[in-house]
Amino acid sequence: SPERAQESRVRVPRVDPYGFERPEDFDYAAYEEFFSAYLVILTRRAIKWSKLLKGGGRVQKSMTVKRYVRKGVPLEHRARVWMALSGAQAQMDQNPGYYHRLLQEERDPSLDNAIRTDLNRTFPDNVNFRKTANPCLQKALYNVLSAYGQHNEGVGYCQGMNFIVGYLILITKNEEESFWLLDALVGRILPDYYSPAMLGLKTDQEVLGELVTMKLPAVGALLDQHGVPWTLLVSRWFICLFVDVLPVETVLRVWDCLFNEGSKIIFRVALTLIKQHQAFILEATSTADICEKFKQITKGHLVMDCHTLMQNIFSEPGSLSMTTVNKLRESCRARLLVQ
């Protein structure tokens, strides 16, 4: 309609359902076109999920649940499904009151300082994290991060965890559940990403490099030719689990699968982004150019259409077994330890 076209031109500041302000250059027309089709899918999925979850029992891993999760978990069920499939619910049930006891413990001043420094840097574009918000989610963010630092002293606090916890709080609206989901990610799902040496994170970036060389050799060769390390291109993808890299709804769809199927989902998403933009990446003629193209491939219509992207991550990269990933992890880790 003319009014809508006018509104898009005027760029009325708008806030998405999670509290994020749309950026200045947000493409309202493309988003509306995607969302009108996606809404139909969401409605259909919501009915199926309601049937699956009726009776209020625990969600169990199964082929049906895996299929359902890959097609997206409705927002109203996300916290419950993530808690069940990640093992966080079981941990929380086995440790009643543990989270609240951690909050009462005396804080390590250096840990406290590191967390407080990052609070204002976490989602300044989200209305729920502003000091003026009621409730201001910075308080919940601080509590979860400091409790986790007490709980896992080997990790303490690492930049990137603030973004992950921010999303967990937005979805669960519950500190204790966010704490146990963080514990599932850091303790079980992601191998050694946030320890001081970040060996698991460095290893997985190298693993991605190996997978690209196997599956998309031309891109691998381009990076070798220019001597571009993977860490320069994708460290944020891994550290923040695509938060602030991909659109919010797309990140949540990735996380649906991450909590159910584990860390290989990150490789599937990364490989799909690179494969879908292979020709574009191969136009690069310098290191700066390659870095810029890797920034560009996380924007635009392909990543906004989260439903199609998620269908593609299970077909585009081809087979990717956990056995393959673990073998590559072993060899990459060994190489890193020698350096």
C-alpha positions, 0 to 999 in steps of 0.5 A: 500500500502507498502508506506502507511504502511511505512508512518504509521510506520515512524509516519509522524506528521500529522494534522487533518482537524481542526488543531490538530496534531495526537498523537504519537500512532495514529492508522493510519490504523484503522482510514483510514479503518473507514474514507473510509467508513465514507466518503461515508456516509458523501457524502450522508448526504451532498447531503441531507442537501444541499437539506434541506437547499437550499433557505437559510431560517432558519432551524426549529426544526422538526422530519426530522431535528432531524433525520438528525442531529442525522446522522450528520451535514456536516462541511460546514453547522454546524455553521448555523445549531447549531446557528439555533437549539440552539436559538443562532441565534435568540438571536444574531438577537435580540441583534445587536452590543451587543457582540462588545459593551461588548468588549469595556467595561472595564475588571475585572482584576481578570477575565482577569487574569484567562482567560489569564492564560488559553490561552496557555493551550488551545489546545497546540497540535492545530496549529491554537492556536499557537502564530506563527499561522496567524491568531492566534486563541488565540485572538478570544478565549480571546475575546469570553471568556472575553465578556462572563464573562462581559455578565454573571457575575454570571459565569464569567470564569470557566476552561473548558469553554476555551476548549468549546469556542476553538471548537466553534471558530474552527467550526464557524470561527466567534467570535460573533457566538461563543459567542452566542453559548456559551451563549446557552450552559451555559445559557440554555442547561446545567443547572448551570454547570459553576456557582461558586458552580457548583451545576448543574455539581455535580448534573448531575454526581450524576444523571449519577450514578443513571442511571448507577445503574438503567441500569448497576447495576453491574458497579454501585455496583463495584463503591459503593464497592470501594467508587469511586465518579463519579466526579473522573471518569467523571467530564471532560466529563461533564465540557468539553462536551467530548472535549479532551476526545473523538476524535474531529469528535466524539465530533462534532457529539455529539454536533450536537445532544446536540444543538438540543436535550439538555443536556440528550445527555451527559447522552446517550453518557456516558451510551453508553461508560460504557455499551459498555465496561461493561465487561472491567470495571468490571475487575477492582480490585481497585480505581486506576484500575477503574479510568484507565479503565474509561480513556481507554474507551474513546479511541480506535476504538469504539469511533473513529467510530463516526457514529456507536457510535452515532447510539448506543447512541440512542439504547444502553441506552434504553429509557431516557426521560427528565422527568426521568432526571429532576426527578433524578436531583431534588432528587440528587440536594436535596441530595447535598444541605443537605451535 
